[in-house]
Amino acid sequence: MRAAVVREFNEDLSIETVEDPKCPDNGVVLKVAACGVCRSDFHGWVGGHLKVINGSIMGHEYCGTVVEAGAQAKHKVGDKLIAPFILGCGDCPACQVGASNTCESAVVPGFGAPGAYAEFVAVPFDHNLVHLPETMSPALAAGLGCRVTTAWHALTDRANVCAGEWVAVHGTGGIGLSALLLAKMLGAQVVVVDVVQEKLDQALSLGADAAVNASTQDVPAAIIEITGGGAQVSLEALGISQTTNASVECLATLGRHVHVGMPAGDGRMEVNMRAIYSKQLAFYGTRGMPSWKYPSLLSMIERGQVDLTPMLDRVVPLSGASAELRAMKGPTRPGTAVITDFSK
């Protein structure tokens, strides 16, 4: 099969012919219909993730059709499925209480296992996979696999956002844009933060109540003024010190910070603990979403309760993934990119 392979960090992915994946007994092989290009992939591409090495195939936002099923698989050949990027084992205590996104035995294609920057991908623990709604395009479905699901879990299970609250969103990439659209659906007021005015303008056109340009404004001060004392919830979507501290400092007393962005490198950063202590803030970490929440979220999208099509900006061939990753070294354009052609 054709695949985009990591050979040197910060260099174009190598388009190669590699062996087709072997079908796991407890899972399936999918013919990949679409795979998103995510900022988490960027961290691996630059050498910031320990599980991305020479020979890795990245890609964790994917959907496709089952072409082979293992003896213990829950799905069958021909099923069109979408996958959460964290594949919980289903048997451990975390999975048994519904927190499969915290499973210590989880498999994450693209990070330690071959991912979906390829024509086919092996998916163990296929009980995590759910059927792709007939009305949803594979390109949009692939974009949901990490961004929308992560944002939904962050807003609902971690932050418990309530109607009328102010939510600050730091970074308007895939996660941030998802958080904006979903928070508005929940009845919240949303202020978005970015350094690219074009992305802020897009967010305003999609319903953001206010926008702050971090390149020209003092972010915490601006948000405190806009919200009349600080946001109740602040979501950080980049994983860097600057946005983390802005997120903490912009909160009102008893506010909730939700850390979504994957921290780069060794993950260590300096955080304003005085703000956390003095305002008695809650600081939540979050990663992914339990697989059992997928059907209800997909059903909500299918019923038209929230329109997520603005997230998808462009489709690219497999050979175009490198350019998308390289662009993440600087300010990026609005919307997300999804690979849909694996022949080029």
C-alpha positions as a printed Julia matrix, in Angstrom:
344×3 Matrix{Float64}:
   0.0     0.0    0.0
   1.01    3.66  -0.36
   1.85    5.48   2.83
   3.44    8.74   3.98
   6.35    7.75   6.22
   8.41    9.79   8.69
  12.09    9.49   7.76
  13.62   12.74   9.04
  12.03   15.18  11.46
  11.04   18.49   9.87
  11.46   17.02   6.38
   8.79   16.05   3.86
   7.14   12.72   4.56
   8.41    9.96   2.29
   5.71    8.53   0.0
   6.51    4.82  -0.08
   5.04    1.44  -0.89
   4.92   -0.54   2.35
   3.39   -3.84   3.42
  -0.36   -3.91   3.94
  -1.29   -4.08   7.63
  -2.09   -7.42   9.21
  -5.58   -7.76  10.61
  -5.68   -8.02  14.42
  -7.78  -10.84  15.87
  -9.69   -8.31  17.96
 -10.14   -5.74  15.23
 -10.36   -4.84  11.58
  -8.46   -3.4    8.64
 -10.0    -0.28   7.13
  -9.55    1.04   3.62
  -9.02    4.66   4.57
 -11.5     7.08   3.03
 -10.18   10.21   4.72
  -7.65   11.23   7.37
  -7.27   14.61   9.01
  -3.96   16.47   9.3
  -3.78   17.49  12.96
  -1.5    19.67  15.05
  -0.76   16.6   17.16
   0.78   15.13  14.0
   2.87   18.28  13.73
   4.33   17.64  17.19
   5.38   14.18  16.0
   6.71   15.47  12.69
   9.07   17.92  14.42
  10.32   15.26  16.85
   8.24   16.32  19.85
   6.55   12.98  20.5
   8.49   10.0   21.83
   6.41    7.47  19.88
   7.0     9.05  16.46
  10.3     7.76  15.07
  11.99    6.95  11.76
   9.53    4.7    9.92
   6.39    5.91  11.67
   3.17    6.35   9.75
   1.14    9.11  11.4
  -2.58    9.84  11.1
  -5.12    9.42  13.91
  -8.25   11.16  12.54
  -9.69    8.66  10.11
 -12.7     6.83   8.77
 -13.04    4.07   6.22
 -14.56    0.79   5.11
 -13.8    -2.6    6.66
 -11.94   -4.82   4.18
 -10.89   -7.51   6.67
 -12.23   -8.5   10.08
 -10.54  -10.57  12.79
 -12.09  -13.56  14.49
 -13.03  -11.49  17.56
 -14.04   -8.35  15.67
 -17.35   -6.65  16.4
 -17.75   -5.36  12.85
 -17.88   -6.99   9.44
 -16.48   -6.46   5.96
 -18.24   -3.58   4.23
 -19.05   -1.59   7.37
 -18.25    2.13   7.04
 -16.81    3.28  10.34
 -15.32    6.24  12.16
 -12.77    5.78  14.93
 -11.84    7.7   18.08
  -8.1     8.24  18.11
  -7.77    6.52  21.5
  -8.71    2.84  21.22
  -9.46    1.62  24.74
  -9.04   -2.06  25.56
 -12.58   -2.42  26.92
 -11.58   -4.58  29.91
  -9.55   -2.46  32.32
 -11.08   -0.51  35.24
 -10.96    2.78  33.29
 -12.82    1.29  30.32
 -15.31   -0.45  32.58
 -16.35    2.86  34.15
 -16.69    4.54  30.75
 -13.37    6.41  30.69
 -11.81    4.58  27.74
  -9.9     7.73  26.78
  -7.76    7.16  29.9
  -7.11    3.44  29.26
  -3.48    2.57  30.05
  -3.54   -0.24  27.45
  -5.03    1.93  24.73
  -3.69    1.87  21.18
  -3.35    5.18  19.31
  -2.73    4.71  15.56
  -0.15    7.25  14.44
   1.55    7.31  17.83
   3.23    3.98  18.49
   1.15    2.05  15.95
   0.9     2.62  12.17
  -1.62    5.34  11.43
  -3.89    6.38   8.6
  -1.59    8.45   6.38
  -1.93    5.34   4.25
  -4.34    3.44   2.04
  -5.13    0.96   4.83
  -4.96    1.0    8.62
  -5.23   -1.81  11.16
  -7.59   -1.03  14.05
  -7.51   -3.26  17.16
 -10.2    -3.05  19.83
 -12.77   -2.33  17.13
 -15.57   -2.1   19.71
 -14.51    1.57  19.84
 -15.53    2.17  16.23
 -18.99    3.43  15.27
 -20.92    3.5   12.03
 -20.47    6.54   9.82
 -23.81    8.33   9.28
 -24.93    8.07   5.65
 -25.44   11.82   5.43
 -21.92   12.67   6.62
 -19.05   12.93   4.16
 -15.88   10.98   4.97
 -13.88   14.23   4.85
 -16.02   15.86   7.54
 -16.12   12.64   9.57
 -12.32   12.42   9.59
 -12.12   15.95  10.93
 -14.31   14.93  13.87
 -12.0    12.13  15.0
  -9.85   14.29  17.25
 -10.89   17.93  17.1
 -14.66   17.92  17.6
 -14.76   14.98  19.98
 -11.96   16.38  22.13
 -13.64   19.8   22.26
 -17.02   18.26  23.11
 -15.59   16.21  25.97
 -13.63   19.22  27.25
 -16.71   21.46  27.29
 -19.21   18.98  28.68
 -17.51   16.39  30.89
 -14.53   18.44  32.08
 -15.74   22.05  32.21
 -19.49   21.37  32.5
 -20.25   24.54  30.52
 -23.63   26.08  31.31
 -25.8    28.37  29.19
 -24.96   32.02  29.69
 -21.39   31.46  30.86
 -18.44   33.09  29.14
 -16.05   30.65  27.47
 -12.63   31.86  26.29
 -11.03   29.81  23.51
  -7.28   30.26  23.03
  -6.38   29.23  19.49
  -8.84   28.95  16.6
  -7.49   25.91  14.81
  -9.49   22.71  14.57
 -10.02   22.28  18.31
 -10.69   25.95  18.93
 -13.15   26.29  16.06
 -14.94   23.14  17.23
 -15.1    24.52  20.77
 -16.59   27.78  19.5
 -19.37   26.06  17.53
 -20.18   23.58  20.27
 -20.07   26.14  23.1
 -22.5    28.37  21.2
 -24.81   25.38  20.77
 -24.69   24.93  24.55
 -25.82   28.53  25.0
 -22.51   29.99  26.14
 -20.99   33.33  25.19
 -17.62   32.87  23.49
 -14.54   35.05  23.13
 -11.85   33.69  20.8
  -8.11   34.41  20.83
  -5.59   34.06  18.01
  -2.73   35.92  16.31
  -4.21   35.66  12.81
  -6.88   38.29  12.16
  -8.36   36.29   9.27
  -9.08   33.41  11.68
 -10.61   35.78  14.22
 -12.82   37.28  11.51
 -13.96   33.8   10.51
 -14.76   32.97  14.14
 -16.81   36.14  14.47
 -18.72   35.26  11.31
 -19.5    31.85  12.87
 -21.01   33.31  16.01
 -18.17   34.29  18.36
 -19.32   37.12  20.61
 -15.89   38.75  20.76
 -12.35   38.28  19.51
  -8.91   39.19  20.87
  -5.79   39.45  18.72
  -2.93   38.21  20.9
  -0.35   39.88  18.68
  -1.61   43.36  19.53
  -3.58   43.03  22.78
  -3.03   42.02  26.4
  -5.15   38.87  26.27
  -6.12   38.42  29.96
  -6.89   42.12  30.39
  -8.95   42.24  27.19
 -11.0    39.18  28.15
 -11.6    40.43  31.7
 -12.91   43.69  30.24
 -15.08   41.97  27.58
 -16.63   39.54  30.07
 -17.04   42.01  32.92
 -14.68   40.28  35.33
 -13.31   37.22  33.6
 -14.49   34.09  31.81
 -16.06   31.23  33.73
 -14.38   28.67  31.46
 -11.18   28.98  29.43
 -10.02   26.37  26.96
  -6.37   26.22  25.85
  -5.9    24.6   22.43
  -2.2    25.03  21.6
  -0.19   23.45  24.41
   2.29   26.29  24.95
   3.18   28.38  27.99
   1.97   31.7   26.61
  -1.58   30.54  25.89
  -1.76   28.41  29.04
  -0.99   31.39  31.26
  -3.31   33.67  29.3
  -6.04   31.07  29.8
  -5.47   30.9   33.55
  -5.13   34.65  34.0
  -8.29   35.55  32.04
 -10.57   33.56  34.33
 -12.97   34.91  36.92
 -12.79   33.75  40.51
 -13.66   30.03  40.74
 -13.21   29.71  36.97
 -12.28   26.49  35.15
  -9.25   26.13  32.9
  -9.35   23.15  30.52
  -6.02   22.16  28.99
  -6.59   20.58  25.58
  -3.44   21.42  23.6
  -0.81   18.67  23.5
   2.25   20.05  25.32
   5.34   20.01  23.13
   8.72   18.5   24.03
   8.99   17.19  27.59
   5.67   18.82  28.44
   7.05   21.07  31.16
   6.16   24.75  31.39
   5.91   27.53  33.95
   2.32   28.28  34.99
   1.06   31.22  37.04
   0.18   29.32  40.21
  -0.55   32.56  42.06
  -3.52   33.14  39.73
  -4.72   29.57  40.28
  -4.3    29.89  44.05
  -5.66   33.39  44.59
  -8.72   32.98  42.34
  -9.26   29.38  43.5
  -9.36   28.1   39.95
  -9.94   24.56  38.74
  -7.32   23.23  36.3
  -8.46   20.29  34.15
  -6.5    18.16  31.76
  -8.34   16.39  28.96
  -7.48   14.13  26.04
  -9.87   12.65  23.52
 -13.37   11.38  24.32
 -14.71    8.01  25.5
 -15.94    5.96  22.57
 -19.42    5.45  24.05
 -20.15    9.16  23.54
 -19.68    8.97  19.76
 -23.17    7.82  18.71
 -24.96   10.62  20.56
 -22.56   13.27  19.24
 -22.86   11.98  15.67
 -26.64   11.85  16.0
 -26.69   15.45  17.22
 -24.64   16.54  14.21
 -26.78   14.49  11.82
 -29.96   16.11  13.18
 -28.5    19.53  12.42
 -28.24   20.75  16.01
 -24.79   22.08  15.18
 -23.24   22.77  11.77
 -19.6    21.71  11.72
 -19.01   22.05   7.99
 -17.17   25.4    8.45
 -14.34   23.44  10.05
 -13.4    21.72   6.79
 -11.44   24.12   4.61
  -9.65   21.92   2.1
  -9.0    18.36   0.97
  -5.49   17.34  -0.06
  -3.77   14.27  -1.52
  -1.48   12.08   0.55
   1.54   13.9   -0.89
   0.06   17.19   0.34
   0.29   16.27   4.03
   3.87   17.54   4.29
   2.94   21.03   3.16
   0.13   21.15   5.73
   2.5    20.1    8.52
   5.15   22.57   7.42
   2.59   25.39   7.45
   1.97   24.75  11.15
   5.39   26.21  11.95
   3.78   29.63  11.58
   0.33   31.21  11.64
  -2.07   28.92   9.8
  -5.02   29.7    7.58
  -8.59   29.19   8.82
 -10.12   25.72   8.74
  -8.63   22.25   8.62
  -7.15   19.98   5.95
  -8.15   16.37   5.32
  -6.43   13.78   3.1
  -8.95   12.15   0.76
  -6.82   10.98  -2.18
  -4.28    8.3   -1.32
  -3.19    7.66  -4.92
  -1.2    10.88  -5.31
